[in-house]
Amino acid sequence: QVQLQESGPGMVKPSQTLSLMCAVSGDSISSGNNYWSWIRQPPGKGLEWIGYIYYNGNTFYNPSLKTRVTILVDTSKNQFSLKLNSVTAADTAVYYCARAGIGGLDYWGQGTLVTVSS
Amino acid sequence: DIQMTQSPSILSASVGDRVTITCRASQSISYLLAWYQQKPGKAPRLLIYDASNLESGVPSRFIGSGSGIEFTLTIHSLQPDDFATYYCQQYNSYSPWTFGQGTKVEIK
């Protein structure tokens, strides 16, 4: 059973860096069979894709966030991370990590709410 | 970037109805489209991938179709558990992935 679990601070101050981790179990990131993605959803709004990473570190980011986003992978710990710098209130959202399988995002974490506030 | 436009934004229906949601891409995405169901406070659930393939464990009343720029999700005989918000998503390899804005299926 594949499971993903997000972790990280629930509140970040404006202009600081949002940092989240996604721990994967039931699948090996280093197998190279999937992409590993971050998605966010502001309260009451739709889904926004942030980016994905492959086991070898190759990344692809949403152009609207590209200058502020870094996604990294740690295959030894079977986890990947998200950093979003210079945050503002507009970055307040539920952040999800997910696995991109043969088609679409087939396994998701439960999501974690990150609030940007002083 | 490829824009995904869903319609309608809200759909009112009754149990037993057949409902159809449409998703239009701003350029051809071949068959690289997925549909998700999301309930309040929960992560999205993959229903359909590659436009028409049913994800394992998803009831057969969910039917996806289309290719190129126009896609549909049809729910045959709507069940109480189906009242939720539905999103399409394109995953063209050479473009940033994008979601539609969502369609809320509510009880009439």
Chai-1 contact restraints between the chains, C-beta under 6 A:
chainA,res_idxA,chainB,res_idxB,connection_type,confidence,min_distance_angstrom,max_distance_angstrom,comment,restraint_id
A,G46,B,Q101,contact,1.0,0.0,6.0,A-B,restraint_1
A,G46,B,G102,contact,1.0,0.0,6.0,A-B,restraint_2
A,L47,B,Y87,contact,1.0,0.0,6.0,A-B,restraint_3
A,L47,B,F99,contact,1.0,0.0,6.0,A-B,restraint_4
A,W49,B,W97,contact,1.0,0.0,6.0,A-B,restraint_5
A,N62,B,P96,contact,1.0,0.0,6.0,A-B,restraint_6
A,P63,B,P96,contact,1.0,0.0,6.0,A-B,restraint_7
A,Y96,B,A43,contact,1.0,0.0,6.0,A-B,restraint_8
A,G103,B,Y49,contact,1.0,0.0,6.0,A-B,restraint_9
A,G103,B,D50,contact,1.0,0.0,6.0,A-B,restraint_10
A,G104,B,A34,contact,1.0,0.0,6.0,A-B,restraint_11
A,G104,B,L46,contact,1.0,0.0,6.0,A-B,restraint_12
A,G104,B,Y49,contact,1.0,0.0,6.0,A-B,restraint_13
A,D106,B,L46,contact,1.0,0.0,6.0,A-B,restraint_14
A,W108,B,A43,contact,1.0,0.0,6.0,A-B,restraint_15
A,Q110,B,A43,contact,1.0,0.0,6.0,A-B,restraint_16
A,G111,B,A43,contact,1.0,0.0,6.0,A-B,restraint_17
